[in-house]
Amino acid sequence: MRTLLLWIGRLGLAFTILPAVLFFAGTLTLSATKLVMLVGMVLWFVTAPINQRVN
């Protein structure tokens, strides 16, 4: 369970960083960028406190 939460948190961080790079490169639209970053933010803010409590 802990490993799964760590990977979901990392995925959330990737979803907040990669869309900005892809938008800058011109391969992702602005609306798609906002949606993916919103999903990443939710994933990160849900899993980060749980991961910190486990450690």
ZILINBEL-V881886 format. One record per residue. N is the residue number from 0. RES is the residue in one letter. SS is DSSP state (hx for helix, st for strand, lp for the rest). PHI is phi in radians with two decimals (none if undefined). BURIAL is b if it has 9 or more other ideal C-beta (glycine too) atoms within 8 Angstrom, else e. Layout:
# ZILINBEL-V881886
N,RES,SS,PHI,BURIAL + N,RES,SS,PHI,BURIAL
This chain:
# ZILINBEL-V881886
0,M,lp,none,e + 1,R,hx,-1.11,e + 2,T,hx,-1.12,e + 3,L,hx,-1.10,e + 4,L,hx,-1.14,b + 5,L,hx,-1.11,b + 6,W,hx,-1.21,e + 7,I,hx,-1.15,b + 8,G,hx,-1.11,b + 9,R,hx,-1.15,e + 10,L,hx,-1.11,b + 11,G,hx,-1.09,b + 12,L,hx,-1.14,b + 13,A,hx,-1.12,b + 14,F,hx,-1.24,b + 15,T,hx,-1.67,b + 16,I,hx,-1.67,e + 17,L,hx,-1.10,b + 18,P,hx,-1.06,b + 19,A,hx,-1.13,b + 20,V,hx,-1.17,e + 21,L,hx,-1.16,b + 22,F,hx,-1.15,b + 23,F,hx,-1.10,e + 24,A,hx,-1.35,e + 25,G,lp,1.56,e + 26,T,lp,-1.72,e + 27,L,lp,-2.33,b + 28,T,lp,-1.34,e + 29,L,hx,-1.15,e + 30,S,hx,-1.17,e + 31,A,hx,-1.17,b + 32,T,hx,-1.07,b + 33,K,hx,-1.11,e + 34,L,hx,-1.15,e + 35,V,hx,-1.15,b + 36,M,hx,-1.19,b + 37,L,hx,-1.14,e + 38,V,hx,-1.08,b + 39,G,hx,-1.09,b + 40,M,hx,-1.11,b + 41,V,hx,-1.11,b + 42,L,hx,-1.03,b + 43,W,hx,-1.17,b + 44,F,hx,-1.24,b + 45,V,hx,-1.43,b + 46,T,hx,-1.54,b + 47,A,hx,-1.06,b + 48,P,hx,-1.11,e + 49,I,hx,-1.15,b + 50,N,hx,-1.13,b + 51,Q,hx,-1.23,e + 52,R,hx,-1.25,e + 53,V,hx,-1.18,e + 54,N,lp,-1.27,e
